[in-house]
Amino acid sequence: MNVMTVDDYHATIEFDPDLDMFRGEILGLNGGADFYGKNPEELRAEFKRSLQVFLEVCAEKKSKGAGSN
C-alpha cells in the first residue's frame, strides 16, 4: 500500500487503470474524502484541496450546531 501525507493527514494511494489516474483516500476522517491525479504533483495538490474542503465543511457544520442535542 502506498501512503501520502499532508499536514499530518495520511491517504492511501492506488492506481485506477480504468481511469488511468491515481486515486487517494484520506484516512482517519469521520466521513469519506477521496481525490484523483494523473501524477504525484497533481495528486498532492488534489489531496490538499480535498482535505481543505472536508475541513471547511466540518467547521461549517459545527458552527451551525450540527450534531448537538
Secondary structure, 3 states (H helix, E strand, C coil): CEEEEECCEEEEEEEECCCCEEEEEECCCCCCCEEEECCHHHHHHHHHHHHHHHHHHHHHHHHCCCCCC
